[in-house]
Amino acid sequence: MCQHRPQCPPADAPDHDSARLVAFHPEQGWGLLCNGVVLFDDAGELLPDGTSRSAEPVLAGRTA
């Protein structure tokens, strides 16, 4: 899918969300990456195979 050089990471790579944005619809709350991943403004994702990933909660002020 990706025509960029160097190529963007594929949808199944751990860093898949670092691919280039090819379509952005802030009024609808989503953007499409060149690897086929749809990112939502709540940090959820829809992968090209149809699976979804919900946003993981961020706990501020917590230390390990």
Protein Blocks (a to p, Z undefined) as FASTA:
>chain_A
ZZcdcddddfkbmklmmpccfbdcfknopacdfkopacdfkopacdfkopacddddddeh
iaZZ
